[in-house]
Amino acid sequence: MGDWYHNTSAEIIKALDTPHGYLGSQAAPPPYSAMFNGFGTWNSMIYNSVDEHTLDVIEADDTPISSAEVSDLHRIQTHNGQRYSVILKTDQGKPGDAFWMRGEMLEACFPYVLKDASNTTLAVLRYIDDDSDYEPTTDLPTTKDWKDKLGKDCRDIETSKLVPLVREDPPKVVKQQGIFNTQVGNLSTSDGNVTRFFVNHVPFDHLWYQPVLHDVIEGRGVDNSNIMSLTFDDPEGADIIINNRDVNPPIDHPYHLHAMTYWIVAEGKGALTIDEYKKLKFNTDNPLRRDTHVVPANSWAVLRVKADIPGSFTVTLTGISHTALQQS
């Protein structure tokens, strides 16, 4: 399941780096349409569903899941960069029957809606049986969508409903922590104001010929004037505190950590301070672990990792246009 733009990412990013923006806006643009496995049509008519079939979630990102609360679902809410594996039972028809699979993008999550865009893409699920005597067909399905409507919140499945099948508890004692305060804002340039994603008031500036990992290996560390960073020196547990400060307008953001998963040990409203953090009671009883988590507007999350892999690892918002605006 993916989305489709009518311009290349290079063209979109180049436009976003100007005061005029892309299509007259400096906001990360919505796609024109969605696609299954790279196929779809622009003028055809992301909640994922299959007509007349309920879905059981068995995996979130790369973590196996077992929970009655995510069984028999009509739709799977998926945010940017997230992956879910599901099981469905093929007991709603006979060999040769076909059903629509639907991927619906929630327009309420877009900063604006394109006039010629289509928010739904379709694929065909067809029953076959090599041992059954039936006439194969390529007829399109005539099935109907579920009657329940899409929600209005740009959220994925609630964290508390996703219970890891294989227990792997996080470190219970953590002595390393740091805060990323994130917010969309304006940056003044010689050409005018452009939109940037700020982390602790620092916009990300990618120095292509000065890799961060090379600087770290050479002992220079990270230049926090153009890349905000956290350093964890001990190969033990560490907490990354994410404060999503986008309140007006409210914007929910998916935060992706490269190369490893994290445990989501606490969440809440507002902006978390270190003093408040020290008073928290963390969920260390088999909490969800994944690599992409949505932090709603004016909310925070504590993401716990094992800092036992040497290297430099990027925290990003998923999506090319988002990455072009934001941090490493």
VMD Tcl script that draws the C-alpha trace (Angstrom):
set ca {
  {0.00 0.00 0.00}
  {1.50 3.32 -1.03}
  {0.72 6.77 -2.34}
  {1.34 8.43 -5.70}
  {2.44 11.94 -6.61}
  {2.43 13.49 -10.08}
  {5.85 15.08 -9.55}
  {9.11 13.46 -8.54}
  {10.34 13.80 -4.98}
  {13.23 15.95 -6.25}
  {10.79 18.39 -7.86}
  {8.61 18.53 -4.75}
  {11.56 19.07 -2.41}
  {13.03 21.79 -4.64}
  {9.70 23.63 -4.60}
  {9.27 23.22 -0.83}
  {12.64 24.90 -0.35}
  {11.26 28.18 -1.71}
  {8.95 30.79 -0.17}
  {6.30 29.91 -2.79}
  {6.33 26.22 -1.85}
  {4.85 23.33 -3.83}
  {1.49 24.05 -5.46}
  {1.44 27.33 -3.55}
  {1.90 25.74 -0.11}
  {4.91 25.03 2.08}
  {3.09 22.20 3.84}
  {4.09 18.61 3.05}
  {1.76 17.89 0.10}
  {-0.94 15.23 -0.05}
  {-0.69 12.53 -2.76}
  {-2.97 12.43 -5.78}
  {-3.93 8.81 -5.21}
  {-3.07 5.55 -3.47}
  {-1.80 2.29 -4.93}
  {-1.59 -1.44 -4.16}
  {1.75 -3.04 -5.13}
  {2.52 -0.05 -7.35}
  {-0.72 -0.30 -9.31}
  {-3.70 2.01 -9.34}
  {-5.27 4.76 -11.38}
  {-5.26 8.46 -10.78}
  {-8.97 8.97 -11.44}
  {-10.22 5.85 -9.64}
  {-12.06 5.99 -6.96}
  {-5.19 4.73 4.34}
  {-7.58 2.63 5.93}
  {-7.07 -0.93 4.68}
  {-10.02 -3.30 4.37}
  {-11.41 -6.27 2.43}
  {-15.12 -6.35 1.67}
  {-17.03 -8.91 3.78}
  {-13.84 -10.12 5.53}
  {-12.69 -9.22 9.02}
  {-8.98 -8.85 9.68}
  {-6.82 -10.09 12.57}
  {-3.64 -8.08 13.21}
  {-0.69 -10.41 13.87}
  {2.26 -8.04 13.43}
  {3.04 -4.35 13.96}
  {6.16 -3.24 12.09}
  {8.35 -6.30 12.84}
  {6.80 -7.28 16.19}
  {4.43 -10.30 16.30}
  {1.15 -9.36 17.98}
  {-1.49 -11.40 19.83}
  {-4.50 -9.49 21.12}
  {-8.26 -9.99 20.99}
  {-8.64 -6.21 20.72}
  {-7.16 -6.22 17.22}
  {-9.11 -9.22 15.92}
  {-12.21 -9.19 13.70}
  {-11.50 -5.63 12.52}
  {-13.25 -4.07 9.53}
  {-10.40 -1.64 8.83}
  {-6.72 -1.31 9.74}
  {-5.52 2.21 10.52}
  {-2.00 2.65 9.15}
  {0.09 5.80 9.36}
  {3.12 6.77 7.25}
  {5.93 4.23 7.40}
  {4.04 1.71 9.52}
  {3.51 -1.91 8.56}
  {0.87 -4.34 9.72}
  {0.45 -8.02 8.90}
  {-3.08 -9.44 9.04}
  {-4.86 -12.76 8.63}
  {-8.26 -13.15 7.02}
  {-10.37 -16.29 6.62}
  {-11.34 -17.22 3.06}
  {-14.72 -18.58 4.09}
  {-17.00 -15.90 2.66}
  {-17.48 -17.40 -0.79}
  {-16.67 -20.19 -3.21}
  {-13.86 -20.65 -5.78}
  {-14.14 -17.95 -8.42}
  {-15.74 -15.35 -6.14}
  {-14.02 -11.96 -5.94}
  {-13.96 -9.20 -3.34}
  {-12.67 -5.63 -3.35}
  {-9.66 -4.77 -1.23}
  {-9.70 -1.07 -0.34}
  {-7.05 1.39 0.68}
  {-8.59 4.69 1.79}
  {-6.51 7.75 2.60}
  {-8.05 9.92 5.30}
  {-8.38 13.40 3.81}
  {-8.68 14.92 7.28}
  {-4.94 14.22 7.67}
  {-3.95 16.33 4.65}
  {-2.98 20.01 5.00}
  {-5.12 20.61 1.91}
  {-7.03 18.45 -0.59}
  {-6.09 18.40 -4.27}
  {-8.95 19.07 -6.65}
  {-8.30 16.06 -8.90}
  {-7.14 13.64 -6.21}
  {-8.63 10.25 -5.42}
  {-8.47 9.04 -1.83}
  {-9.29 5.37 -2.51}
  {-7.45 2.62 -4.37}
  {-8.78 -0.85 -5.14}
  {-7.36 -4.33 -5.64}
  {-9.07 -7.68 -6.22}
  {-9.05 -10.63 -3.83}
  {-10.21 -13.70 -5.76}
  {-10.83 -17.20 -4.41}
  {-9.18 -20.02 -6.36}
  {-8.96 -23.77 -5.84}
  {-6.82 -25.89 -8.14}
  {-8.65 -29.03 -7.05}
  {-12.13 -27.63 -7.64}
  {-14.11 -27.75 -10.87}
  {-15.16 -24.16 -11.57}
  {-14.97 -21.72 -14.45}
  {-12.14 -19.19 -13.94}
  {-13.20 -15.59 -14.46}
  {-11.68 -12.13 -14.54}
  {-14.95 -10.39 -13.71}
  {-14.59 -7.48 -11.31}
  {-16.13 -7.78 -7.84}
  {-19.56 -6.35 -7.05}
  {-19.05 -6.37 -3.28}
  {-19.78 -3.39 -1.03}
  {-17.62 -1.58 1.48}
  {-18.20 -1.86 5.22}
  {-20.82 0.62 6.41}
  {-18.83 2.04 9.33}
  {-17.23 5.37 8.46}
  {-13.63 6.47 8.67}
  {-12.59 8.34 11.78}
  {-11.33 11.92 11.83}
  {-8.16 11.40 13.88}
  {-4.83 10.90 12.10}
  {-3.88 8.05 14.40}
  {-2.92 4.45 14.00}
  {-4.11 1.56 16.18}
  {-3.96 2.41 19.89}
  {-0.71 1.30 21.49}
  {-2.46 -0.43 24.40}
  {-4.30 -2.77 22.00}
  {-1.09 -4.11 20.44}
  {0.36 -6.76 22.76}
  {3.62 -8.46 21.66}
  {3.28 -12.22 21.24}
  {6.88 -12.82 22.29}
  {7.69 -11.16 25.60}
  {10.74 -8.93 25.55}
  {10.69 -6.52 28.47}
  {12.67 -3.27 28.26}
  {15.41 -2.32 30.73}
  {13.71 -1.38 33.99}
  {16.43 1.04 35.13}
  {17.46 3.83 32.78}
  {20.15 6.40 33.57}
  {20.37 8.01 30.11}
  {17.67 10.18 28.61}
  {17.20 13.17 26.36}
  {14.42 15.30 24.88}
  {13.55 16.11 21.29}
  {11.10 19.04 21.18}
  {9.73 19.07 17.63}
  {7.71 21.72 15.82}
  {7.06 23.01 12.32}
  {8.08 26.64 11.85}
  {9.49 29.26 9.51}
  {13.13 29.88 8.67}
  {14.26 33.20 7.20}
  {16.45 32.93 4.11}
  {17.78 35.45 1.60}
  {14.82 34.54 -0.64}
  {12.19 34.83 2.08}
  {10.63 32.54 4.68}
  {10.61 28.79 4.12}
  {9.02 26.03 6.20}
  {11.25 23.80 8.29}
  {10.84 21.13 10.93}
  {12.70 22.18 14.07}
  {14.12 19.89 16.74}
  {15.04 21.78 19.90}
  {14.87 24.95 17.76}
  {17.41 23.57 15.26}
  {16.45 22.91 11.60}
  {18.12 19.92 9.96}
  {20.85 20.85 7.46}
  {22.11 17.83 5.55}
  {25.83 18.21 4.79}
  {26.17 15.61 2.04}
  {29.97 15.54 2.13}
  {30.26 15.49 5.91}
  {28.58 12.29 7.16}
  {27.64 12.32 10.84}
  {29.05 8.85 11.46}
  {32.43 9.90 10.06}
  {32.55 12.90 12.41}
  {31.68 10.69 15.38}
  {34.35 8.10 14.51}
  {36.94 10.87 14.15}
  {36.04 12.14 17.62}
  {34.49 15.44 16.53}
  {31.00 14.53 17.68}
  {27.82 15.95 16.14}
  {27.52 19.62 15.21}
  {24.25 20.50 16.96}
  {24.04 23.80 15.11}
  {22.70 21.99 12.05}
  {21.73 18.53 13.35}
  {20.17 18.09 16.76}
  {21.32 14.88 18.43}
  {21.35 12.84 21.62}
  {24.43 10.90 22.73}
  {24.19 7.76 24.86}
  {27.63 6.61 26.01}
  {26.74 3.53 28.06}
  {25.56 0.28 26.39}
  {22.47 0.17 28.57}
  {18.89 1.37 28.48}
  {18.18 4.91 27.27}
  {15.00 6.96 26.89}
  {14.21 9.25 23.97}
  {11.53 11.74 24.97}
  {9.55 13.10 22.03}
  {7.48 16.26 22.55}
  {5.25 17.07 19.58}
  {4.78 20.83 20.04}
  {2.61 21.36 16.95}
  {-0.58 22.79 18.44}
  {-1.75 25.49 16.02}
  {-2.49 23.92 13.65}
  {-2.47 20.54 15.42}
  {-0.35 18.03 13.49}
  {0.15 14.37 14.41}
  {3.61 13.06 13.45}
  {4.96 9.51 12.93}
  {8.49 9.17 14.34}
  {10.68 6.45 12.84}
  {13.94 5.20 14.36}
  {16.31 3.61 11.86}
  {18.10 0.31 12.50}
  {16.30 -0.75 15.67}
  {12.97 -0.95 17.45}
  {12.03 0.85 20.65}
  {9.65 0.18 23.51}
  {6.82 2.66 24.05}
  {6.96 2.91 27.85}
  {4.88 6.06 28.45}
  {2.62 8.53 26.61}
  {0.66 11.63 27.55}
  {-0.65 15.08 26.68}
  {1.33 18.31 26.70}
  {5.11 18.63 26.76}
  {7.12 16.47 29.15}
  {9.98 18.00 31.15}
  {12.89 16.12 32.72}
  {11.50 16.81 36.20}
  {8.11 15.37 35.21}
  {9.84 12.47 33.47}
  {11.59 11.49 36.71}
  {8.21 11.09 38.43}
  {6.68 8.84 35.77}
  {5.70 5.22 36.26}
  {6.80 3.40 33.13}
  {5.16 0.41 31.48}
  {7.87 -2.25 31.48}
  {5.48 -5.21 31.40}
  {5.81 -6.40 27.78}
  {5.02 -3.00 26.20}
  {4.70 -2.59 22.45}
  {7.97 -2.36 20.56}
  {8.11 -1.04 17.02}
  {10.11 1.39 14.87}
  {7.43 3.92 13.84}
  {5.10 5.52 16.37}
  {2.59 8.34 15.99}
  {2.79 11.11 18.59}
  {-0.36 13.29 18.39}
  {-0.26 17.07 18.40}
  {0.52 18.57 21.81}
  {1.53 15.16 23.15}
  {4.62 13.27 24.24}
  {5.99 9.75 24.20}
  {8.90 8.05 25.93}
  {10.69 5.61 23.60}
  {13.10 3.25 25.35}
  {16.03 1.64 23.54}
  {19.03 -0.50 24.33}
  {22.02 1.69 23.51}
  {24.22 -1.32 22.78}
  {24.73 -0.89 19.03}
  {27.58 1.52 18.23}
  {26.78 4.02 15.51}
  {24.73 6.99 14.43}
  {21.01 6.35 13.99}
  {18.49 8.69 12.43}
  {15.12 9.65 13.88}
  {12.87 10.90 11.09}
  {9.34 11.69 10.13}
  {8.39 9.26 7.39}
  {7.83 10.54 3.86}
  {10.27 12.24 1.47}
  {8.70 15.69 1.75}
  {8.63 15.43 5.55}
  {12.25 14.29 5.66}
  {13.27 17.23 3.48}
  {11.85 19.59 6.10}
  {13.12 17.94 9.22}
  {15.73 16.29 11.35}
  {18.30 13.60 11.70}
}
mol new
graphics top color blue
foreach p $ca { graphics top sphere $p radius 0.5 }
foreach p [lrange $ca 0 end-1] q [lrange $ca 1 end] { graphics top cylinder $p $q radius 0.2 }
display resetview
